[in-house]
Amino acid sequence: MDTKYKIEQANLCVSGVGISHVKPDRFTLTISIGLEHPDDDLIFKTVSARTVKLLQALKSWAKDGDSIRTSSFNMGHYEYNKKNGKWAIGQMIATVTTYIYVDSPRVDEVSKLVTLAKQSGATSIRSIEFKLSDALRLKERENALKNAVAAARLDASVTASAMGVSLVKVLKIDVDSGYSHDTYSRGLEYSCESSSSFNADDDMDCPEFIECGEVATHVRVVVIYGISE
């Protein structure tokens, strides 16, 4: 087997990473109403009434493209053990929490929605996640893929030139992609009121201005080129 034939059968493997940044065009907001009290019936009725009030407010805010739903409901008990607390040590306390999920394209109204939730009985904003719609995600993936392929091609050209060989053709290409959300999930930092209170605390403010960062879409390609002299 001569040397030329060996070189013609050789290949060059390179990788390229492409990134595309864009402002998200959707968000999901998880709101909760969580209260506790020794009286099971009272706590259940109170949380139920607050949930109805909050859902009515959210539905009044909603427009086409918005999705609002109750995602879960939890009820339990624990034995109270705080000294000098509001209830006797050893007393059984009922806890009730309901979660409401909002998905919307109106990213510029997140702060307004958080304030509305507080005013309508929410006790906590559990998380705010900024993300891409399916259409925008596909567009950003395409942009990142083009950047990744260009990066791989540049590396292949520079490497081949340094080796004194030529790129013949693409033998194989693998593509891997993903994107990162911009998420707020800071628990008590966004608590709108004490979980054990029955009355909203008007002095405890939710964030008035929440601005999302950009969402990054990442694509990595691995390309194998055939090379020859």
Biotite code that builds the C-alpha atoms (Angstrom):
import biotite.structure as struc

atoms = struc.array([
    struc.Atom([0.000, 0.000, 0.000], chain_id="A", res_id=1, res_name="MET", atom_name="CA", element="C"),
    struc.Atom([1.624, 3.265, -1.092], chain_id="A", res_id=2, res_name="ASP", atom_name="CA", element="C"),
    struc.Atom([1.840, 6.439, 1.013], chain_id="A", res_id=3, res_name="THR", atom_name="CA", element="C"),
    struc.Atom([-0.606, 8.414, -1.148], chain_id="A", res_id=4, res_name="LYS", atom_name="CA", element="C"),
    struc.Atom([-3.312, 5.795, -0.666], chain_id="A", res_id=5, res_name="TYR", atom_name="CA", element="C"),
    struc.Atom([-2.824, 5.881, 3.102], chain_id="A", res_id=6, res_name="LYS", atom_name="CA", element="C"),
    struc.Atom([-3.211, 9.667, 3.188], chain_id="A", res_id=7, res_name="ILE", atom_name="CA", element="C"),
    struc.Atom([-6.345, 9.559, 1.029], chain_id="A", res_id=8, res_name="GLU", atom_name="CA", element="C"),
    struc.Atom([-7.927, 7.193, 3.525], chain_id="A", res_id=9, res_name="GLN", atom_name="CA", element="C"),
    struc.Atom([-7.042, 9.438, 6.474], chain_id="A", res_id=10, res_name="ALA", atom_name="CA", element="C"),
    struc.Atom([-9.535, 11.719, 8.129], chain_id="A", res_id=11, res_name="ASN", atom_name="CA", element="C"),
    struc.Atom([-9.611, 14.790, 10.316], chain_id="A", res_id=12, res_name="LEU", atom_name="CA", element="C"),
    struc.Atom([-12.052, 15.137, 13.228], chain_id="A", res_id=13, res_name="CYS", atom_name="CA", element="C"),
    struc.Atom([-12.919, 18.631, 14.477], chain_id="A", res_id=14, res_name="VAL", atom_name="CA", element="C"),
    struc.Atom([-15.612, 20.125, 16.684], chain_id="A", res_id=15, res_name="SER", atom_name="CA", element="C"),
    struc.Atom([-17.311, 23.494, 16.713], chain_id="A", res_id=16, res_name="GLY", atom_name="CA", element="C"),
    struc.Atom([-19.529, 25.272, 19.215], chain_id="A", res_id=17, res_name="VAL", atom_name="CA", element="C"),
    struc.Atom([-22.135, 27.844, 18.245], chain_id="A", res_id=18, res_name="GLY", atom_name="CA", element="C"),
    struc.Atom([-24.046, 30.098, 20.630], chain_id="A", res_id=19, res_name="ILE", atom_name="CA", element="C"),
    struc.Atom([-26.978, 32.376, 19.903], chain_id="A", res_id=20, res_name="SER", atom_name="CA", element="C"),
    struc.Atom([-28.408, 34.832, 22.452], chain_id="A", res_id=21, res_name="HIS", atom_name="CA", element="C"),
    struc.Atom([-31.896, 36.308, 22.435], chain_id="A", res_id=22, res_name="VAL", atom_name="CA", element="C"),
    struc.Atom([-34.399, 37.849, 24.822], chain_id="A", res_id=23, res_name="LYS", atom_name="CA", element="C"),
    struc.Atom([-37.000, 35.232, 25.841], chain_id="A", res_id=24, res_name="PRO", atom_name="CA", element="C"),
    struc.Atom([-40.530, 35.586, 24.513], chain_id="A", res_id=25, res_name="ASP", atom_name="CA", element="C"),
    struc.Atom([-42.368, 33.535, 27.166], chain_id="A", res_id=26, res_name="ARG", atom_name="CA", element="C"),
    struc.Atom([-42.357, 33.075, 30.919], chain_id="A", res_id=27, res_name="PHE", atom_name="CA", element="C"),
    struc.Atom([-43.865, 30.747, 33.486], chain_id="A", res_id=28, res_name="THR", atom_name="CA", element="C"),
    struc.Atom([-44.801, 31.963, 36.946], chain_id="A", res_id=29, res_name="LEU", atom_name="CA", element="C"),
    struc.Atom([-45.570, 29.603, 39.828], chain_id="A", res_id=30, res_name="THR", atom_name="CA", element="C"),
    struc.Atom([-47.657, 31.201, 42.575], chain_id="A", res_id=31, res_name="ILE", atom_name="CA", element="C"),
    struc.Atom([-48.619, 29.616, 45.882], chain_id="A", res_id=32, res_name="SER", atom_name="CA", element="C"),
    struc.Atom([-51.110, 30.230, 48.663], chain_id="A", res_id=33, res_name="ILE", atom_name="CA", element="C"),
    struc.Atom([-49.901, 28.498, 51.813], chain_id="A", res_id=34, res_name="GLY", atom_name="CA", element="C"),
    struc.Atom([-51.409, 28.919, 55.286], chain_id="A", res_id=35, res_name="LEU", atom_name="CA", element="C"),
    struc.Atom([-51.429, 27.046, 58.592], chain_id="A", res_id=36, res_name="GLU", atom_name="CA", element="C"),
    struc.Atom([-53.814, 26.909, 61.563], chain_id="A", res_id=37, res_name="HIS", atom_name="CA", element="C"),
    struc.Atom([-55.034, 24.421, 64.194], chain_id="A", res_id=38, res_name="PRO", atom_name="CA", element="C"),
    struc.Atom([-58.557, 24.484, 62.738], chain_id="A", res_id=39, res_name="ASP", atom_name="CA", element="C"),
    struc.Atom([-58.652, 22.194, 59.681], chain_id="A", res_id=40, res_name="ASP", atom_name="CA", element="C"),
    struc.Atom([-61.961, 23.501, 58.363], chain_id="A", res_id=41, res_name="ASP", atom_name="CA", element="C"),
    struc.Atom([-60.986, 27.142, 58.780], chain_id="A", res_id=42, res_name="LEU", atom_name="CA", element="C"),
    struc.Atom([-57.649, 26.768, 56.996], chain_id="A", res_id=43, res_name="ILE", atom_name="CA", element="C"),
    struc.Atom([-59.207, 24.788, 54.151], chain_id="A", res_id=44, res_name="PHE", atom_name="CA", element="C"),
    struc.Atom([-61.994, 27.338, 53.614], chain_id="A", res_id=45, res_name="LYS", atom_name="CA", element="C"),
    struc.Atom([-59.567, 30.274, 53.828], chain_id="A", res_id=46, res_name="THR", atom_name="CA", element="C"),
    struc.Atom([-57.142, 28.869, 51.264], chain_id="A", res_id=47, res_name="VAL", atom_name="CA", element="C"),
    struc.Atom([-60.030, 27.871, 48.987], chain_id="A", res_id=48, res_name="SER", atom_name="CA", element="C"),
    struc.Atom([-61.501, 31.381, 49.131], chain_id="A", res_id=49, res_name="ALA", atom_name="CA", element="C"),
    struc.Atom([-58.118, 32.962, 48.430], chain_id="A", res_id=50, res_name="ARG", atom_name="CA", element="C"),
    struc.Atom([-57.551, 30.597, 45.522], chain_id="A", res_id=51, res_name="THR", atom_name="CA", element="C"),
    struc.Atom([-60.876, 31.560, 43.940], chain_id="A", res_id=52, res_name="VAL", atom_name="CA", element="C"),
    struc.Atom([-60.068, 35.260, 44.381], chain_id="A", res_id=53, res_name="LYS", atom_name="CA", element="C"),
    struc.Atom([-56.591, 34.853, 42.890], chain_id="A", res_id=54, res_name="LEU", atom_name="CA", element="C"),
    struc.Atom([-57.827, 32.824, 39.923], chain_id="A", res_id=55, res_name="LEU", atom_name="CA", element="C"),
    struc.Atom([-60.482, 35.433, 39.176], chain_id="A", res_id=56, res_name="GLN", atom_name="CA", element="C"),
    struc.Atom([-57.850, 38.183, 39.199], chain_id="A", res_id=57, res_name="ALA", atom_name="CA", element="C"),
    struc.Atom([-55.523, 36.178, 36.958], chain_id="A", res_id=58, res_name="LEU", atom_name="CA", element="C"),
    struc.Atom([-58.308, 35.389, 34.493], chain_id="A", res_id=59, res_name="LYS", atom_name="CA", element="C"),
    struc.Atom([-59.184, 39.100, 34.312], chain_id="A", res_id=60, res_name="SER", atom_name="CA", element="C"),
    struc.Atom([-55.536, 39.816, 33.453], chain_id="A", res_id=61, res_name="TRP", atom_name="CA", element="C"),
    struc.Atom([-55.230, 36.976, 30.921], chain_id="A", res_id=62, res_name="ALA", atom_name="CA", element="C"),
    struc.Atom([-55.399, 37.403, 27.148], chain_id="A", res_id=63, res_name="LYS", atom_name="CA", element="C"),
    struc.Atom([-55.112, 35.076, 24.166], chain_id="A", res_id=64, res_name="ASP", atom_name="CA", element="C"),
    struc.Atom([-51.957, 32.993, 24.441], chain_id="A", res_id=65, res_name="GLY", atom_name="CA", element="C"),
    struc.Atom([-51.969, 32.917, 28.251], chain_id="A", res_id=66, res_name="ASP", atom_name="CA", element="C"),
    struc.Atom([-52.443, 29.685, 30.197], chain_id="A", res_id=67, res_name="SER", atom_name="CA", element="C"),
    struc.Atom([-53.578, 29.587, 33.841], chain_id="A", res_id=68, res_name="ILE", atom_name="CA", element="C"),
    struc.Atom([-54.168, 26.444, 35.863], chain_id="A", res_id=69, res_name="ARG", atom_name="CA", element="C"),
    struc.Atom([-54.039, 25.059, 39.380], chain_id="A", res_id=70, res_name="THR", atom_name="CA", element="C"),
    struc.Atom([-51.079, 22.699, 39.332], chain_id="A", res_id=71, res_name="SER", atom_name="CA", element="C"),
    struc.Atom([-51.289, 21.037, 42.766], chain_id="A", res_id=72, res_name="SER", atom_name="CA", element="C"),
    struc.Atom([-52.929, 21.089, 46.191], chain_id="A", res_id=73, res_name="PHE", atom_name="CA", element="C"),
    struc.Atom([-51.271, 19.850, 49.384], chain_id="A", res_id=74, res_name="ASN", atom_name="CA", element="C"),
    struc.Atom([-52.719, 19.397, 52.877], chain_id="A", res_id=75, res_name="MET", atom_name="CA", element="C"),
    struc.Atom([-50.920, 18.039, 55.924], chain_id="A", res_id=76, res_name="GLY", atom_name="CA", element="C"),
    struc.Atom([-50.323, 18.329, 59.674], chain_id="A", res_id=77, res_name="HIS", atom_name="CA", element="C"),
    struc.Atom([-47.368, 18.814, 61.987], chain_id="A", res_id=78, res_name="TYR", atom_name="CA", element="C"),
    struc.Atom([-46.833, 19.020, 65.735], chain_id="A", res_id=79, res_name="GLU", atom_name="CA", element="C"),
    struc.Atom([-46.174, 22.574, 66.913], chain_id="A", res_id=80, res_name="TYR", atom_name="CA", element="C"),
    struc.Atom([-42.950, 22.888, 68.936], chain_id="A", res_id=81, res_name="ASN", atom_name="CA", element="C"),
    struc.Atom([-42.030, 26.587, 69.118], chain_id="A", res_id=82, res_name="LYS", atom_name="CA", element="C"),
    struc.Atom([-41.611, 28.104, 72.566], chain_id="A", res_id=83, res_name="LYS", atom_name="CA", element="C"),
    struc.Atom([-43.542, 31.321, 73.184], chain_id="A", res_id=84, res_name="ASN", atom_name="CA", element="C"),
    struc.Atom([-45.307, 30.824, 69.860], chain_id="A", res_id=85, res_name="GLY", atom_name="CA", element="C"),
    struc.Atom([-48.866, 31.587, 68.883], chain_id="A", res_id=86, res_name="LYS", atom_name="CA", element="C"),
    struc.Atom([-50.027, 28.029, 69.649], chain_id="A", res_id=87, res_name="TRP", atom_name="CA", element="C"),
    struc.Atom([-49.391, 25.511, 72.401], chain_id="A", res_id=88, res_name="ALA", atom_name="CA", element="C"),
    struc.Atom([-46.433, 23.147, 72.111], chain_id="A", res_id=89, res_name="ILE", atom_name="CA", element="C"),
    struc.Atom([-47.640, 19.733, 70.996], chain_id="A", res_id=90, res_name="GLY", atom_name="CA", element="C"),
    struc.Atom([-50.742, 21.085, 69.280], chain_id="A", res_id=91, res_name="GLN", atom_name="CA", element="C"),
    struc.Atom([-51.421, 19.660, 65.814], chain_id="A", res_id=92, res_name="MET", atom_name="CA", element="C"),
    struc.Atom([-51.338, 22.311, 63.093], chain_id="A", res_id=93, res_name="ILE", atom_name="CA", element="C"),
    struc.Atom([-52.971, 21.906, 59.697], chain_id="A", res_id=94, res_name="ALA", atom_name="CA", element="C"),
    struc.Atom([-51.146, 23.216, 56.624], chain_id="A", res_id=95, res_name="THR", atom_name="CA", element="C"),
    struc.Atom([-52.756, 23.817, 53.251], chain_id="A", res_id=96, res_name="VAL", atom_name="CA", element="C"),
    struc.Atom([-50.941, 24.954, 50.107], chain_id="A", res_id=97, res_name="THR", atom_name="CA", element="C"),
    struc.Atom([-52.228, 25.381, 46.591], chain_id="A", res_id=98, res_name="THR", atom_name="CA", element="C"),
    struc.Atom([-50.082, 26.142, 43.540], chain_id="A", res_id=99, res_name="TYR", atom_name="CA", element="C"),
    struc.Atom([-51.147, 28.102, 40.474], chain_id="A", res_id=100, res_name="ILE", atom_name="CA", element="C"),
    struc.Atom([-49.189, 28.048, 37.235], chain_id="A", res_id=101, res_name="TYR", atom_name="CA", element="C"),
    struc.Atom([-49.223, 30.899, 34.695], chain_id="A", res_id=102, res_name="VAL", atom_name="CA", element="C"),
    struc.Atom([-47.620, 30.656, 31.249], chain_id="A", res_id=103, res_name="ASP", atom_name="CA", element="C"),
    struc.Atom([-47.633, 33.755, 29.040], chain_id="A", res_id=104, res_name="SER", atom_name="CA", element="C"),
    struc.Atom([-45.846, 35.501, 26.156], chain_id="A", res_id=105, res_name="PRO", atom_name="CA", element="C"),
    struc.Atom([-46.221, 38.910, 27.846], chain_id="A", res_id=106, res_name="ARG", atom_name="CA", element="C"),
    struc.Atom([-42.725, 39.011, 29.299], chain_id="A", res_id=107, res_name="VAL", atom_name="CA", element="C"),
    struc.Atom([-42.885, 42.759, 29.910], chain_id="A", res_id=108, res_name="ASP", atom_name="CA", element="C"),
    struc.Atom([-45.770, 42.272, 32.367], chain_id="A", res_id=109, res_name="GLU", atom_name="CA", element="C"),
    struc.Atom([-44.057, 39.928, 34.831], chain_id="A", res_id=110, res_name="VAL", atom_name="CA", element="C"),
    struc.Atom([-43.657, 42.585, 37.530], chain_id="A", res_id=111, res_name="SER", atom_name="CA", element="C"),
    struc.Atom([-47.260, 43.682, 37.082], chain_id="A", res_id=112, res_name="LYS", atom_name="CA", element="C"),
    struc.Atom([-48.435, 40.088, 37.420], chain_id="A", res_id=113, res_name="LEU", atom_name="CA", element="C"),
    struc.Atom([-46.387, 39.523, 40.588], chain_id="A", res_id=114, res_name="VAL", atom_name="CA", element="C"),
    struc.Atom([-47.928, 42.622, 42.165], chain_id="A", res_id=115, res_name="THR", atom_name="CA", element="C"),
    struc.Atom([-51.413, 41.501, 41.106], chain_id="A", res_id=116, res_name="LEU", atom_name="CA", element="C"),
    struc.Atom([-50.829, 38.082, 42.679], chain_id="A", res_id=117, res_name="ALA", atom_name="CA", element="C"),
    struc.Atom([-49.788, 39.671, 45.972], chain_id="A", res_id=118, res_name="LYS", atom_name="CA", element="C"),
    struc.Atom([-52.817, 41.955, 46.026], chain_id="A", res_id=119, res_name="GLN", atom_name="CA", element="C"),
    struc.Atom([-55.110, 39.006, 45.268], chain_id="A", res_id=120, res_name="SER", atom_name="CA", element="C"),
    struc.Atom([-54.057, 36.723, 48.125], chain_id="A", res_id=121, res_name="GLY", atom_name="CA", element="C"),
    struc.Atom([-50.862, 34.941, 47.052], chain_id="A", res_id=122, res_name="ALA", atom_name="CA", element="C"),
    struc.Atom([-48.441, 34.138, 49.862], chain_id="A", res_id=123, res_name="THR", atom_name="CA", element="C"),
    struc.Atom([-45.386, 33.365, 47.737], chain_id="A", res_id=124, res_name="SER", atom_name="CA", element="C"),
    struc.Atom([-43.960, 33.526, 44.233], chain_id="A", res_id=125, res_name="ILE", atom_name="CA", element="C"),
    struc.Atom([-42.278, 30.138, 43.987], chain_id="A", res_id=126, res_name="ARG", atom_name="CA", element="C"),
    struc.Atom([-40.420, 30.684, 40.722], chain_id="A", res_id=127, res_name="SER", atom_name="CA", element="C"),
    struc.Atom([-40.255, 32.781, 37.567], chain_id="A", res_id=128, res_name="ILE", atom_name="CA", element="C"),
    struc.Atom([-38.813, 31.114, 34.491], chain_id="A", res_id=129, res_name="GLU", atom_name="CA", element="C"),
    struc.Atom([-38.096, 32.988, 31.269], chain_id="A", res_id=130, res_name="PHE", atom_name="CA", element="C"),
    struc.Atom([-37.925, 30.792, 28.191], chain_id="A", res_id=131, res_name="LYS", atom_name="CA", element="C"),
    struc.Atom([-38.309, 30.567, 24.418], chain_id="A", res_id=132, res_name="LEU", atom_name="CA", element="C"),
    struc.Atom([-41.427, 29.686, 22.475], chain_id="A", res_id=133, res_name="SER", atom_name="CA", element="C"),
    struc.Atom([-41.129, 26.678, 20.170], chain_id="A", res_id=134, res_name="ASP", atom_name="CA", element="C"),
    struc.Atom([-40.833, 28.888, 17.081], chain_id="A", res_id=135, res_name="ALA", atom_name="CA", element="C"),
    struc.Atom([-38.128, 31.121, 18.566], chain_id="A", res_id=136, res_name="LEU", atom_name="CA", element="C"),
    struc.Atom([-36.256, 28.141, 20.021], chain_id="A", res_id=137, res_name="ARG", atom_name="CA", element="C"),
    struc.Atom([-36.045, 26.508, 16.575], chain_id="A", res_id=138, res_name="LEU", atom_name="CA", element="C"),
    struc.Atom([-34.888, 29.778, 15.007], chain_id="A", res_id=139, res_name="LYS", atom_name="CA", element="C"),
    struc.Atom([-32.188, 30.232, 17.645], chain_id="A", res_id=140, res_name="GLU", atom_name="CA", element="C"),
    struc.Atom([-31.067, 26.626, 17.258], chain_id="A", res_id=141, res_name="ARG", atom_name="CA", element="C"),
    struc.Atom([-30.660, 27.203, 13.523], chain_id="A", res_id=142, res_name="GLU", atom_name="CA", element="C"),
    struc.Atom([-28.538, 30.313, 14.163], chain_id="A", res_id=143, res_name="ASN", atom_name="CA", element="C"),
    struc.Atom([-26.383, 28.497, 16.711], chain_id="A", res_id=144, res_name="ALA", atom_name="CA", element="C"),
    struc.Atom([-26.006, 25.505, 14.384], chain_id="A", res_id=145, res_name="LEU", atom_name="CA", element="C"),
    struc.Atom([-24.739, 27.728, 11.562], chain_id="A", res_id=146, res_name="LYS", atom_name="CA", element="C"),
    struc.Atom([-22.214, 29.262, 13.953], chain_id="A", res_id=147, res_name="ASN", atom_name="CA", element="C"),
    struc.Atom([-21.086, 25.829, 15.141], chain_id="A", res_id=148, res_name="ALA", atom_name="CA", element="C"),
    struc.Atom([-20.614, 24.493, 11.603], chain_id="A", res_id=149, res_name="VAL", atom_name="CA", element="C"),
    struc.Atom([-18.680, 27.629, 10.615], chain_id="A", res_id=150, res_name="ALA", atom_name="CA", element="C"),
    struc.Atom([-16.426, 27.235, 13.659], chain_id="A", res_id=151, res_name="ALA", atom_name="CA", element="C"),
    struc.Atom([-15.761, 23.573, 12.863], chain_id="A", res_id=152, res_name="ALA", atom_name="CA", element="C"),
    struc.Atom([-15.041, 24.387, 9.211], chain_id="A", res_id=153, res_name="ARG", atom_name="CA", element="C"),
    struc.Atom([-12.580, 27.110, 10.209], chain_id="A", res_id=154, res_name="LEU", atom_name="CA", element="C"),
    struc.Atom([-10.727, 24.758, 12.562], chain_id="A", res_id=155, res_name="ASP", atom_name="CA", element="C"),
    struc.Atom([-10.613, 22.078, 9.884], chain_id="A", res_id=156, res_name="ALA", atom_name="CA", element="C"),
    struc.Atom([-9.263, 24.498, 7.256], chain_id="A", res_id=157, res_name="SER", atom_name="CA", element="C"),
    struc.Atom([-6.572, 25.891, 9.558], chain_id="A", res_id=158, res_name="VAL", atom_name="CA", element="C"),
    struc.Atom([-5.528, 22.417, 10.713], chain_id="A", res_id=159, res_name="THR", atom_name="CA", element="C"),
    struc.Atom([-5.432, 21.009, 7.177], chain_id="A", res_id=160, res_name="ALA", atom_name="CA", element="C"),
    struc.Atom([-3.369, 23.961, 5.972], chain_id="A", res_id=161, res_name="SER", atom_name="CA", element="C"),
    struc.Atom([-0.887, 23.513, 8.809], chain_id="A", res_id=162, res_name="ALA", atom_name="CA", element="C"),
    struc.Atom([-0.609, 19.805, 7.976], chain_id="A", res_id=163, res_name="MET", atom_name="CA", element="C"),
    struc.Atom([-0.170, 20.456, 4.262], chain_id="A", res_id=164, res_name="GLY", atom_name="CA", element="C"),
    struc.Atom([-3.228, 18.428, 3.279], chain_id="A", res_id=165, res_name="VAL", atom_name="CA", element="C"),
    struc.Atom([-6.580, 19.199, 1.671], chain_id="A", res_id=166, res_name="SER", atom_name="CA", element="C"),
    struc.Atom([-10.102, 18.638, 2.900], chain_id="A", res_id=167, res_name="LEU", atom_name="CA", element="C"),
    struc.Atom([-11.828, 16.223, 0.515], chain_id="A", res_id=168, res_name="VAL", atom_name="CA", element="C"),
    struc.Atom([-15.363, 15.812, 1.828], chain_id="A", res_id=169, res_name="LYS", atom_name="CA", element="C"),
    struc.Atom([-17.441, 15.509, 4.969], chain_id="A", res_id=170, res_name="VAL", atom_name="CA", element="C"),
    struc.Atom([-17.609, 11.894, 6.095], chain_id="A", res_id=171, res_name="LEU", atom_name="CA", element="C"),
    struc.Atom([-19.742, 12.318, 9.214], chain_id="A", res_id=172, res_name="LYS", atom_name="CA", element="C"),
    struc.Atom([-21.320, 15.031, 11.349], chain_id="A", res_id=173, res_name="ILE", atom_name="CA", element="C"),
    struc.Atom([-22.927, 14.783, 14.800], chain_id="A", res_id=174, res_name="ASP", atom_name="CA", element="C"),
    struc.Atom([-25.046, 17.554, 16.314], chain_id="A", res_id=175, res_name="VAL", atom_name="CA", element="C"),
    struc.Atom([-25.856, 18.149, 19.979], chain_id="A", res_id=176, res_name="ASP", atom_name="CA", element="C"),
    struc.Atom([-27.870, 21.140, 21.185], chain_id="A", res_id=177, res_name="SER", atom_name="CA", element="C"),
    struc.Atom([-29.604, 22.686, 24.179], chain_id="A", res_id=178, res_name="GLY", atom_name="CA", element="C"),
    struc.Atom([-30.498, 26.012, 25.729], chain_id="A", res_id=179, res_name="TYR", atom_name="CA", element="C"),
    struc.Atom([-30.436, 27.571, 29.175], chain_id="A", res_id=180, res_name="SER", atom_name="CA", element="C"),
    struc.Atom([-33.424, 29.157, 30.922], chain_id="A", res_id=181, res_name="HIS", atom_name="CA", element="C"),
    struc.Atom([-33.218, 32.366, 32.901], chain_id="A", res_id=182, res_name="ASP", atom_name="CA", element="C"),
    struc.Atom([-34.916, 31.410, 36.170], chain_id="A", res_id=183, res_name="THR", atom_name="CA", element="C"),
    struc.Atom([-35.804, 33.151, 39.418], chain_id="A", res_id=184, res_name="TYR", atom_name="CA", element="C"),
    struc.Atom([-36.438, 30.617, 42.192], chain_id="A", res_id=185, res_name="SER", atom_name="CA", element="C"),
    struc.Atom([-35.275, 32.263, 45.377], chain_id="A", res_id=186, res_name="ARG", atom_name="CA", element="C"),
    struc.Atom([-37.939, 31.133, 47.809], chain_id="A", res_id=187, res_name="GLY", atom_name="CA", element="C"),
    struc.Atom([-38.423, 33.536, 50.683], chain_id="A", res_id=188, res_name="LEU", atom_name="CA", element="C"),
    struc.Atom([-36.794, 36.405, 48.810], chain_id="A", res_id=189, res_name="GLU", atom_name="CA", element="C"),
    struc.Atom([-40.005, 36.617, 46.814], chain_id="A", res_id=190, res_name="TYR", atom_name="CA", element="C"),
    struc.Atom([-42.332, 35.770, 49.685], chain_id="A", res_id=191, res_name="SER", atom_name="CA", element="C"),
    struc.Atom([-45.283, 38.140, 49.670], chain_id="A", res_id=192, res_name="CYS", atom_name="CA", element="C"),
    struc.Atom([-46.472, 37.386, 53.173], chain_id="A", res_id=193, res_name="GLU", atom_name="CA", element="C"),
    struc.Atom([-45.905, 35.097, 56.142], chain_id="A", res_id=194, res_name="SER", atom_name="CA", element="C"),
    struc.Atom([-47.207, 31.592, 55.446], chain_id="A", res_id=195, res_name="SER", atom_name="CA", element="C"),
    struc.Atom([-48.947, 31.490, 58.831], chain_id="A", res_id=196, res_name="SER", atom_name="CA", element="C"),
    struc.Atom([-50.828, 34.767, 58.434], chain_id="A", res_id=197, res_name="SER", atom_name="CA", element="C"),
    struc.Atom([-54.453, 35.166, 57.410], chain_id="A", res_id=198, res_name="PHE", atom_name="CA", element="C"),
    struc.Atom([-54.083, 38.827, 56.457], chain_id="A", res_id=199, res_name="ASN", atom_name="CA", element="C"),
    struc.Atom([-51.881, 40.209, 53.712], chain_id="A", res_id=200, res_name="ALA", atom_name="CA", element="C"),
    struc.Atom([-49.044, 42.367, 54.990], chain_id="A", res_id=201, res_name="ASP", atom_name="CA", element="C"),
    struc.Atom([-49.162, 45.523, 52.882], chain_id="A", res_id=202, res_name="ASP", atom_name="CA", element="C"),
    struc.Atom([-45.742, 46.579, 54.146], chain_id="A", res_id=203, res_name="ASP", atom_name="CA", element="C"),
    struc.Atom([-44.030, 43.516, 52.678], chain_id="A", res_id=204, res_name="MET", atom_name="CA", element="C"),
    struc.Atom([-43.364, 44.241, 49.019], chain_id="A", res_id=205, res_name="ASP", atom_name="CA", element="C"),
    struc.Atom([-42.876, 41.870, 46.140], chain_id="A", res_id=206, res_name="CYS", atom_name="CA", element="C"),
    struc.Atom([-40.302, 42.969, 43.550], chain_id="A", res_id=207, res_name="PRO", atom_name="CA", element="C"),
    struc.Atom([-41.701, 45.870, 41.531], chain_id="A", res_id=208, res_name="GLU", atom_name="CA", element="C"),
    struc.Atom([-39.345, 45.415, 38.600], chain_id="A", res_id=209, res_name="PHE", atom_name="CA", element="C"),
    struc.Atom([-38.144, 42.089, 37.260], chain_id="A", res_id=210, res_name="ILE", atom_name="CA", element="C"),
    struc.Atom([-36.099, 42.078, 34.074], chain_id="A", res_id=211, res_name="GLU", atom_name="CA", element="C"),
    struc.Atom([-35.090, 38.889, 32.326], chain_id="A", res_id=212, res_name="CYS", atom_name="CA", element="C"),
    struc.Atom([-31.676, 38.274, 30.857], chain_id="A", res_id=213, res_name="GLY", atom_name="CA", element="C"),
    struc.Atom([-30.969, 36.667, 27.511], chain_id="A", res_id=214, res_name="GLU", atom_name="CA", element="C"),
    struc.Atom([-31.429, 32.968, 26.880], chain_id="A", res_id=215, res_name="VAL", atom_name="CA", element="C"),
    struc.Atom([-28.437, 31.227, 25.311], chain_id="A", res_id=216, res_name="ALA", atom_name="CA", element="C"),
    struc.Atom([-28.888, 28.424, 22.792], chain_id="A", res_id=217, res_name="THR", atom_name="CA", element="C"),
    struc.Atom([-25.858, 26.134, 22.466], chain_id="A", res_id=218, res_name="HIS", atom_name="CA", element="C"),
    struc.Atom([-25.075, 23.790, 19.589], chain_id="A", res_id=219, res_name="VAL", atom_name="CA", element="C"),
    struc.Atom([-21.989, 21.586, 19.312], chain_id="A", res_id=220, res_name="ARG", atom_name="CA", element="C"),
    struc.Atom([-21.056, 19.742, 16.147], chain_id="A", res_id=221, res_name="VAL", atom_name="CA", element="C"),
    struc.Atom([-18.409, 17.099, 15.563], chain_id="A", res_id=222, res_name="VAL", atom_name="CA", element="C"),
    struc.Atom([-17.360, 16.832, 11.924], chain_id="A", res_id=223, res_name="VAL", atom_name="CA", element="C"),
    struc.Atom([-15.129, 14.216, 10.315], chain_id="A", res_id=224, res_name="ILE", atom_name="CA", element="C"),
    struc.Atom([-13.484, 15.251, 7.041], chain_id="A", res_id=225, res_name="TYR", atom_name="CA", element="C"),
    struc.Atom([-11.688, 13.018, 4.597], chain_id="A", res_id=226, res_name="GLY", atom_name="CA", element="C"),
    struc.Atom([-8.255, 14.484, 3.775], chain_id="A", res_id=227, res_name="ILE", atom_name="CA", element="C"),
    struc.Atom([-5.625, 13.975, 1.082], chain_id="A", res_id=228, res_name="SER", atom_name="CA", element="C"),
    struc.Atom([-2.353, 15.510, -0.068], chain_id="A", res_id=229, res_name="GLU", atom_name="CA", element="C"),
])
